[in-house]
Amino acid sequence: MMEAVEEALRRISEAISSSLRREVEKPTVGVYRPSLISSCMLRQWLIYKRGLAISEEKAGIFKIGELFHNFLENALKTSQIEVLAVEVPIQILLPLRPAPLWINGKADALIRVEGIKYVAEFKSIRRLPEQPLTHHVEQLQFYLAALNCQNGFLIYLEKSALKHIIFPVKFESATFNALLNRVQKLHEALITDEKPKPD
């Protein structure tokens, strides 16, 4: 009987570990992610050159984030908010020569309230911030531009108690253009194989 229990334990543990296991992610040069663009230029360069190994612990944190996303999507759908789409794919083309660059990502939700469209971006976090985090605001700029929205919301959900705070975010063309320049600098560093300084 003990052997059967131990085998069941082993299988349950393996099932959980297997669902958290992720392959080494190595993005493609020329295709850039809104969630990474604001981060340290050297870190991004290394991710594109070497790939990004995801530990089981880190994968578990991502999985918790996905569960919170599902909770928030369901909360919006059961309210008076019209949820137009979730996990909305976006693509922005930079028509550069000799080859164009792409910015690809997924906005968490496109919603409509009182006839106005908004992009909603969900963030699970250890402690609610007093202000929206800059890199999240910058990430949202790409989604607003791609989905032709002037306004969006950053919705933070605290992991420990499900408390939340919501920040409105406006599209800012100056910020968006600065981010596009950043993408071009990263791309140039990658194709010339010049390691950028950490910023």
C-alpha positions in Angstrom: 0.0 0.0 0.0 2.9 2.4 0.9 4.4 1.8 -2.5 1.2 2.8 -4.2 1.0 6.0 -2.1 4.6 6.9 -3.0 4.0 6.3 -6.7 0.9 8.5 -6.5 2.9 11.2 -4.7 5.7 10.9 -7.4 3.2 11.3 -10.2 1.4 14.3 -8.7 4.7 16.0 -8.1 5.8 15.3 -11.6 2.5 16.6 -13.0 3.0 19.9 -11.2 6.6 20.3 -12.1 5.9 19.4 -15.8 3.2 22.1 -16.0 5.7 24.7 -14.7 8.6 23.6 -16.9 9.5 26.0 -19.7 12.0 25.8 -22.5 14.8 28.2 -22.8 13.3 31.2 -24.6 15.4 32.9 -27.3 13.7 35.7 -29.0 14.3 36.5 -32.7 16.4 39.5 -33.6 14.1 41.9 -35.5 11.1 41.0 -33.4 10.8 42.9 -30.1 8.5 42.6 -27.1 6.7 45.5 -25.4 7.3 43.9 -22.0 11.1 43.9 -22.4 11.8 47.2 -24.2 12.0 49.4 -21.1 14.3 47.0 -19.3 18.1 47.4 -19.2 19.6 47.4 -22.7 22.4 45.0 -21.8 19.9 42.6 -20.2 17.8 42.6 -23.4 20.9 42.2 -25.6 22.0 39.1 -23.5 18.5 37.6 -23.7 18.5 37.9 -27.5 22.0 36.5 -27.8 21.9 33.7 -25.2 18.2 33.0 -24.6 16.4 33.2 -21.2 16.3 30.2 -19.0 13.2 30.1 -16.8 13.6 28.3 -13.5 10.8 26.3 -12.0 10.4 28.9 -9.3 10.2 31.8 -11.8 7.8 29.7 -13.9 5.6 29.3 -10.8 5.5 33.1 -10.4 4.4 33.4 -14.0 1.7 30.8 -13.4 0.4 32.7 -10.4 0.3 35.8 -12.6 -1.8 33.9 -15.2 -4.3 32.8 -12.6 -4.7 36.4 -11.4 -5.2 37.5 -15.1 -7.9 34.9 -15.4 -9.6 36.2 -12.2 -9.5 39.8 -13.5 -10.8 38.8 -17.0 -13.8 37.0 -15.4 -14.4 39.9 -13.0 -14.7 42.3 -15.9 -16.9 39.9 -17.9 -19.4 39.6 -15.1 -19.8 43.4 -14.7 -21.4 46.1 -16.8 -18.1 46.4 -18.8 -18.1 45.2 -22.4 -15.0 43.0 -22.9 -14.3 43.2 -26.6 -11.3 40.9 -26.5 -8.7 39.3 -24.2 -5.1 38.5 -24.9 -5.3 40.8 -27.9 -2.3 40.3 -30.3 -0.6 43.5 -31.5 2.0 44.1 -34.1 3.8 47.4 -34.9 5.9 47.6 -38.0 9.0 49.9 -38.2 9.7 50.1 -41.9 13.5 50.4 -41.7 16.0 49.4 -44.3 17.4 46.9 -45.2 14.8 45.0 -43.1 11.8 46.1 -41.2 11.5 45.6 -37.4 8.5 44.3 -35.6 7.1 44.9 -32.2 4.9 42.0 -31.2 2.9 41.5 -28.0 -0.4 40.8 -26.4 -2.6 43.3 -24.6 -4.5 41.8 -21.7 -7.9 43.1 -22.5 -9.7 45.6 -24.8 -12.8 46.9 -23.1 -15.6 49.4 -23.8 -17.3 51.5 -21.2 -20.0 54.1 -22.1 -19.0 53.7 -25.7 -15.3 54.4 -25.2 -12.6 51.8 -25.8 -9.8 51.3 -23.3 -6.8 48.9 -23.1 -6.6 47.2 -19.7 -3.3 45.7 -18.6 -3.2 43.5 -15.5 -0.2 43.2 -13.2 0.0 40.9 -10.2 2.4 42.3 -7.6 3.7 41.7 -4.1 2.7 45.2 -2.8 0.4 47.7 -4.4 2.4 50.7 -5.7 1.5 54.4 -4.9 2.1 55.3 -8.6 2.1 53.1 -11.7 5.5 51.6 -12.5 7.2 53.4 -15.3 8.1 50.3 -17.3 4.4 49.2 -17.1 3.2 52.6 -18.4 5.7 52.3 -21.2 4.6 48.8 -22.1 1.0 50.0 -22.3 2.0 52.8 -24.7 2.6 50.1 -27.4 -0.8 48.5 -26.9 -2.5 51.9 -27.0 -0.8 52.8 -30.2 -1.5 49.4 -31.9 -5.1 49.3 -30.8 -5.8 53.0 -31.6 -6.8 53.9 -28.1 -6.0 57.2 -26.3 -6.6 55.8 -22.8 -6.0 52.6 -20.9 -5.7 51.3 -17.3 -3.0 49.6 -15.3 -4.8 47.3 -12.9 -2.6 46.1 -10.1 -3.6 43.1 -8.0 -1.8 42.4 -4.7 -1.0 38.7 -4.5 -1.4 38.2 -0.8 -4.9 39.6 -0.3 -6.3 40.4 -3.7 -6.4 44.1 -3.0 -6.2 46.2 -6.1 -5.5 49.7 -7.4 -6.2 51.1 -10.9 -4.2 53.8 -12.6 -5.5 55.6 -15.8 -2.8 55.9 -18.5 -2.9 58.2 -21.5 -1.2 57.6 -24.8 1.8 59.9 -25.0 3.3 60.2 -28.5 6.7 61.6 -27.1 7.1 58.6 -24.9 6.1 56.2 -27.7 8.6 57.7 -30.1 11.3 57.5 -27.5 10.6 53.8 -27.1 10.7 53.3 -30.8 14.1 54.9 -30.9 15.2 52.5 -28.1 14.1 49.5 -30.1 16.2 50.7 -33.0 19.3 51.2 -30.8 18.8 47.7 -29.4 18.5 46.3 -32.9 21.6 48.0 -34.1 23.6 46.7 -31.1 22.3 43.2 -31.9 23.2 43.1 -35.6 26.6 44.8 -35.1 27.3 42.4 -32.1 28.2 45.4 -30.0 27.4 44.8 -26.3 25.6 47.9 -25.0 26.3 49.4 -21.6 23.8 48.6 -18.8 21.3 51.4 -18.3 
